[in-house]
Amino acid sequence: MNNQIIAVLKSGTVTIAALLPIVNPIGSAPIFLSMSADLPAAARRQLARLVARNAYVLLAAAMLIGSQVLRIFGISLPIVRVAGGLLVAANGWHLINADTAQSSPNPPVVEAWERELATRAFFPLTFPLTVGPGSVSIAITLGARKAAFGTSSAVSLATDLVAVGIVALTVYLSYRFASRLITYLGETGTVVFLRLSAFILMCVGVSIIWSGIVDLVQPLLMIRR
């Protein structure tokens, strides 16, 4: 019995340790601010909840059925990285060239902003910003590994879902309290901060694209040898 408890705790710890550094909610919080700066504070708080919920659903789905879905469509993980990296880089480029007035920390309240939160919460804030190609790949790999070793029992499944929930909770807390940075930075500091965050986002996208290209090209080089 004790061995089973230790195995379950180890499984949950491995899941958190594998996903949390890739999701990196603290590092993504500044970019979340830059992509929601046109919304009032109440909308950003609600948006943080929606993104955390979407992140949980997306990671859990990738872990449970991700490998089967990719197999059905004949899509490999390197292709997912390249496509997701293009999305990340495109969003970073858009934010770099965005009008400064539109990214002001105190914009006028937009009517009926609640209606657009659900759409914006998934793309681009949940995917590819929070749960990108890297974290999806890790989740799919974890799920495929458990299935291969026959450890996908009900207890193991519940443990993984709890672990993913902990990761989603860190996303919510990081995004929920990230807006305090705007108060500390002031108007000029916020503009500079948002531009730097957009550039970092674009660099992350290029890095994801490059890792996907390397994974695609490496087998070809091995064949030629």
C-alpha positions as CSV (number, residue, x, y, z in Angstrom):
1,M,0.0,0.0,0.0
2,N,2.8,2.4,0.9
3,N,4.6,1.6,-2.4
4,Q,1.4,2.4,-4.3
5,I,1.1,5.8,-2.5
6,I,4.7,6.6,-3.2
7,A,4.3,5.6,-6.9
8,V,1.2,7.9,-7.2
9,L,2.9,10.8,-5.5
10,K,6.0,10.3,-7.7
11,S,3.8,10.2,-10.8
12,G,2.1,13.5,-9.9
13,T,5.4,15.1,-9.0
14,V,6.9,14.1,-12.4
15,T,3.9,15.6,-14.2
16,I,4.2,18.9,-12.4
17,A,8.0,19.0,-12.8
18,A,7.7,18.3,-16.5
19,L,4.9,20.8,-17.3
20,L,5.5,23.7,-15.0
21,P,8.9,24.9,-16.4
22,I,7.5,24.7,-20.0
23,V,4.2,26.4,-19.3
24,N,6.2,29.0,-17.2
25,P,3.2,31.1,-16.0
26,I,5.4,33.6,-14.2
27,G,7.4,34.3,-17.3
28,S,4.3,34.5,-19.5
29,A,2.5,36.9,-17.1
30,P,4.1,40.0,-18.6
31,I,3.1,38.9,-22.1
32,F,-0.4,38.3,-20.8
33,L,-0.5,41.9,-19.7
34,S,0.7,43.2,-23.0
35,M,-2.0,41.2,-24.8
36,S,-4.8,42.4,-22.5
37,A,-3.7,46.0,-21.8
38,D,-6.7,47.3,-23.7
39,L,-9.1,45.7,-21.1
40,P,-10.2,47.1,-17.8
41,A,-8.9,45.5,-14.6
42,A,-12.1,43.5,-14.0
43,A,-11.9,42.0,-17.5
44,R,-8.2,41.0,-17.0
45,R,-9.2,39.2,-13.8
46,Q,-11.9,37.3,-15.5
47,L,-9.6,36.6,-18.4
48,A,-7.1,35.0,-16.1
49,R,-9.7,32.6,-14.9
50,L,-10.7,31.7,-18.4
51,V,-7.1,31.1,-19.5
52,A,-6.4,28.9,-16.5
53,R,-9.5,26.9,-17.2
54,N,-8.7,26.5,-20.9
55,A,-5.1,25.6,-20.0
56,Y,-6.3,22.8,-17.8
57,V,-8.7,21.4,-20.4
58,L,-6.0,21.6,-23.2
59,L,-3.3,20.0,-21.1
60,A,-5.6,17.2,-19.8
61,A,-6.9,16.5,-23.3
62,A,-3.3,16.4,-24.8
63,M,-2.3,14.0,-22.1
64,L,-5.3,11.7,-22.5
65,I,-6.0,11.7,-26.2
66,G,-3.3,13.8,-27.8
67,S,-1.2,11.0,-29.3
68,Q,-4.3,9.4,-30.8
69,V,-5.5,12.6,-32.4
70,L,-2.1,13.3,-34.0
71,R,-1.9,9.7,-35.2
72,I,-5.3,10.0,-36.9
73,F,-4.3,13.1,-38.8
74,G,-0.8,11.9,-39.4
75,I,0.8,14.9,-37.7
76,S,4.2,14.6,-35.9
77,L,5.3,16.6,-32.9
78,P,8.0,18.5,-34.8
79,I,5.3,19.8,-37.2
80,V,3.2,20.9,-34.2
81,R,6.2,22.8,-32.9
82,V,6.8,24.6,-36.2
83,A,3.1,25.6,-36.6
84,G,2.8,26.7,-33.0
85,G,6.0,28.6,-33.2
86,L,4.8,30.5,-36.3
87,L,1.7,31.5,-34.3
88,V,3.8,32.7,-31.3
89,A,6.2,34.7,-33.5
90,A,3.3,36.2,-35.5
91,N,1.6,37.4,-32.2
92,G,4.9,38.9,-31.0
93,W,5.4,40.7,-34.3
94,H,1.9,42.1,-34.1
95,L,2.4,43.4,-30.6
96,I,5.8,45.0,-31.5
97,N,4.1,47.0,-34.3
98,A,0.9,47.7,-32.4
99,D,-0.1,51.4,-31.8
100,T,1.2,52.6,-28.5
101,A,-2.1,54.3,-27.8
102,Q,-3.9,51.0,-28.2
103,S,-1.7,49.4,-25.6
104,S,-2.1,52.2,-23.0
105,P,-2.6,50.9,-19.5
106,N,-5.7,53.1,-19.0
107,P,-7.7,52.8,-22.2
108,P,-11.4,53.7,-22.4
109,V,-13.7,50.9,-21.4
110,V,-14.9,49.1,-24.4
111,E,-18.6,48.3,-24.5
112,A,-19.6,44.7,-24.1
113,W,-16.0,43.5,-23.6
114,E,-17.4,40.4,-21.8
115,R,-18.5,39.0,-25.2
116,E,-14.9,38.9,-26.6
117,L,-13.3,37.4,-23.5
118,A,-14.1,33.8,-24.3
119,T,-12.6,34.0,-27.8
120,R,-9.5,35.9,-26.8
121,A,-9.0,33.7,-23.8
122,F,-8.3,30.7,-26.0
123,F,-6.4,32.3,-28.8
124,P,-3.9,33.6,-28.4
125,L,-3.7,33.7,-24.6
126,T,-4.3,30.0,-23.9
127,F,-2.8,28.7,-27.1
128,P,-0.1,29.3,-28.0
129,L,1.0,31.7,-25.2
130,T,0.3,29.7,-22.1
131,V,0.0,26.1,-23.5
132,G,2.2,26.2,-26.5
133,P,3.7,23.4,-28.7
134,G,6.3,22.6,-26.1
135,S,3.9,22.0,-23.2
136,V,1.5,20.1,-25.5
137,S,4.4,17.9,-26.6
138,I,5.3,17.2,-23.0
139,A,1.7,16.4,-22.1
140,I,1.3,14.0,-25.1
141,T,4.6,12.3,-24.2
142,L,3.6,11.8,-20.6
143,G,0.3,10.3,-21.7
144,A,1.9,8.0,-24.3
145,R,4.5,6.9,-21.8
146,K,2.0,5.9,-19.2
147,A,-0.1,4.0,-21.8
148,A,3.0,2.2,-23.1
149,F,3.9,1.0,-19.6
150,G,0.4,0.1,-18.7
151,T,0.2,2.5,-15.7
152,S,-2.9,4.4,-16.9
153,S,-5.1,3.2,-14.1
154,A,-7.9,5.2,-12.6
155,V,-5.7,6.3,-9.7
156,S,-2.9,7.3,-12.0
157,L,-5.4,9.2,-14.2
158,A,-6.8,11.1,-11.2
159,T,-3.2,11.9,-10.1
160,D,-2.4,13.3,-13.5
161,L,-5.5,15.4,-13.6
162,V,-4.8,16.8,-10.1
163,A,-1.2,17.6,-11.2
164,V,-2.5,19.4,-14.3
165,G,-4.9,21.3,-12.0
166,I,-2.0,22.5,-9.9
167,V,-0.3,23.8,-13.0
168,A,-3.5,25.6,-14.1
169,L,-3.8,27.1,-10.6
170,T,-0.3,28.6,-10.9
171,V,-1.3,30.1,-14.3
172,Y,-4.4,31.7,-12.7
173,L,-2.4,33.2,-9.8
174,S,0.4,34.5,-12.0
175,Y,-2.0,36.2,-14.5
176,R,-4.4,37.3,-11.8
177,F,-1.9,39.4,-9.9
178,A,0.3,40.4,-12.9
179,S,-1.8,43.6,-13.4
180,R,-0.2,45.1,-10.3
181,L,3.0,45.6,-12.4
182,I,1.1,48.2,-14.4
183,T,0.6,50.3,-11.3
184,Y,4.2,50.1,-10.3
185,L,5.7,50.8,-13.7
186,G,3.6,53.9,-14.7
187,E,2.6,54.9,-18.2
188,T,6.1,55.2,-19.7
189,G,7.5,52.2,-18.0
190,T,4.5,50.1,-19.1
191,V,4.9,51.0,-22.8
192,V,8.6,50.0,-22.6
193,F,7.7,46.9,-20.7
194,L,5.1,45.8,-23.2
195,R,7.5,46.3,-26.2
196,L,10.2,44.2,-24.5
197,S,7.6,41.5,-23.7
198,A,6.5,41.5,-27.3
199,F,10.1,41.1,-28.5
200,I,10.6,38.2,-26.0
201,L,7.4,36.6,-27.3
202,M,8.7,36.8,-30.9
203,C,12.1,35.3,-29.8
204,V,10.3,32.4,-28.1
205,G,8.3,31.7,-31.3
206,V,11.5,31.7,-33.4
207,S,13.1,29.3,-30.9
208,I,10.1,26.9,-31.1
209,I,10.2,27.0,-34.9
210,W,13.9,26.3,-34.9
211,S,13.5,23.3,-32.5
212,G,10.8,21.9,-34.8
213,I,12.9,22.3,-37.9
214,V,15.9,20.6,-36.3
215,D,13.7,17.6,-35.3
216,L,12.4,17.4,-38.9
217,V,15.8,17.7,-40.6
218,Q,17.8,15.5,-38.2
219,P,16.3,12.2,-39.4
220,L,17.1,13.2,-43.0
221,L,20.7,13.8,-42.2
222,M,21.0,10.4,-40.4
223,I,19.6,8.7,-43.5
224,R,22.2,10.3,-45.8
225,R,25.0,9.1,-43.5
